[in-house]
Amino acid sequence: MNADPDVLIVGAGPAGLAAAHSLKRHGVENVLVVEREPEAGGIPRFCPHPTFGLPDFFRPMSGPAYAAKWRSLVDPGWISGATTVTAIGPGLETTISTADGLSMVRPKRLLLATGIRETPRSARLVSGDRPRNVLTTGAVQRLLAETHRLPFVRPLVVGTELVSFSALLSLREAGVRAVAMIEAGDRIVARRPADVLAGLILKTPIRYLSRVERINAATEDASRLASVTIEDNRGVKTEIACDAVIFTGAFVPEASLLGGLLTLCNTRSRGPAIDQSWRLGQAGLYAAGNVLRSVETAAWAAREGTLAGDAIAADHFGKTLPSERRVAIIADDPVAFSTPSFFAVPGPPLGPLQLSIRMARAARGTVTLSADARTFWRSPGMTALPERRIVLRPSFPDLANVQDIRIGFETDGRA
Ligand SMILES: Cc1cc2nc3c(=O)[nH]c(=O)nc-3n(C[C@H](O)[C@H](O)[C@H](O)COP(=O)(O)OP(=O)(O)OC[C@H]3O[C@@H](n4cnc5c(N)ncnc54)[C@H](O)[C@@H]3O)c2cc1C
């Protein structure tokens, strides 16, 4: 393995592979892409629906075909599978674990493209017994991809994000119907009419304002799941018979490699805090894709990877001005956070699509942008939902003398 690459990419999902493709196009030759799974491609490798490819390859593709397409665009000699990064030091010295043991790589630049992880039962603090078949969506999709069958027939799905409905479709393809979906809020997190699809076509009712209170094993066999007790917002408990629980969504960025460098993270998104050139506040360190904030579409993650590759190549060829200071971007409630988290000055001009936000909760109203307390942009009539990218397309003032940008939301109702 190349121990001194010009660029090390950690994670070979759509973002990492697109970044590698971009670096190649720009003529950067000495690149290493490490992936902890034996095969590159990231999450799409396990998603069978033809819901990939349209935005970037202009045709619908299954997840595995989409992953294969990105793999085919990257020099196979650059990719090292079954290779896990276990630590990144302050000077980018990177510890790598393979079947041969630990080794060290010293890249000049490093792109973190490690994606996200779903919140499993343990982190959701759900009480009760510990039977089999308590899973996440990722685990179900992997099981289906690898064995083509499921060890249950009546699962309960917790969550109503887009991925939760993706789980319903995967279940249906395996001949399994979910007995119910459980949602803590008073509407689905995904865009409507996914709720109509769940009810009418997939015949799965949604229980709103409810949470899983307890998981119950069968009395005669502690390893078999028998039911789940749910509790609604009035404290009423109901037992639902099921033989599996699938916890979906509640994604968190897989940014644990920055554990020792927490000042590099955005405390709200829990992902790396980046500037408009995908740079963290440490020389040579970049991030792109889902690791930045929670789940996006694969095409969006790949697009971010491409742009990060462009920025890294510019830096590699000495075309990037060193930044002298930061313009903080402050998100006021109910705006949860923005990507990027700050602007570097001087930096590349801020064109369209330079700022996206996520909401803490659903709201309807006007997004405002202010520079040093002077509002320079308003976007009325926004219906903003959490777990959803909202791209802002403002014209920015010259940032040369600006100290901070504030993102506000004037609410005029619930979404
Ligand atoms: C269940 C599910 C269904 C989805 N369905 C769709 C869909 O239908 N259509 C769509 O467009 N999008 C879908 N998405 C979203 C899409 O899969 C993601 O947006 C996309 O995969 C993100 O790309 P990424 O490269 O940022 O991350 P990932 O695809 O997660 O890739 C990150 C890679 O980094 C590797 N990695 C992590 N840590 C390390 C480490 N320490 N060392 C080495 N390697 C590491 C991981 O193994 C992984 O391969 C779905 C997501 C999920 C979870």
The ligand as a Gaussian input file, in Angstrom:
#p B3LYP/6-31G(d) Opt

LIG

0 1
 C      -31.092000       2.226000       4.150000
 C      -30.747000       3.337000       3.180000
 C      -31.413000       3.436000       1.951000
 C      -31.079000       4.454000       1.045000
 N      -31.733000       4.538000      -0.140000
 C      -31.379000       5.489000      -1.041000
 C      -32.008000       5.563000      -2.324000
 O      -32.904000       4.779000      -2.620000
 N      -31.574000       6.531000      -3.207000
 C      -30.580000       7.428000      -2.890000
 O      -30.203000       8.280000      -3.721000
 N      -29.968000       7.383000      -1.665000
 C      -30.342000       6.443000      -0.754000
 N      -29.731000       6.393000       0.464000
 C      -28.700000       7.393000       0.754000
 C      -27.347000       7.031000       0.103000
 O      -27.073000       5.682000       0.280000
 C      -26.252000       7.878000       0.759000
 O      -26.551000       9.227000       0.587000
 C      -24.871000       7.666000       0.148000
 O      -24.494000       6.319000       0.207000
 C      -23.864000       8.528000       0.919000
 O      -22.598000       8.377000       0.370000
 P      -21.290000       8.565000       1.270000
 O      -20.162000       8.236000       0.385000
 O      -21.334000       9.881000       1.932000
 O      -21.433000       7.486000       2.442000
 P      -21.552000       5.880000       2.437000
 O      -22.262000       5.378000       1.257000
 O      -22.090000       5.534000       3.792000
 O      -20.036000       5.414000       2.349000
 C      -19.132000       5.594000       3.406000
 C      -18.102000       4.495000       3.332000
 O      -17.080000       4.760000       4.303000
 C      -16.661000       3.512000       4.832000
 N      -16.022000       3.774000       6.116000
 C      -16.594000       4.310000       7.230000
 N      -15.682000       4.416000       8.220000
 C      -14.506000       3.948000       7.719000
 C      -13.207000       3.798000       8.270000
 N      -12.933000       4.176000       9.536000
 N      -12.218000       3.272000       7.485000
 C      -12.492000       2.894000       6.192000
 N      -13.719000       3.005000       5.618000
 C      -14.712000       3.536000       6.372000
 C      -17.967000       2.718000       4.957000
 O      -17.713000       1.326000       5.010000
 C      -18.688000       3.127000       3.673000
 O      -18.448000       2.238000       2.606000
 C      -30.063000       5.393000       1.393000
 C      -29.410000       5.305000       2.616000
 C      -29.753000       4.303000       3.520000
 C      -29.052000       4.242000       4.850000

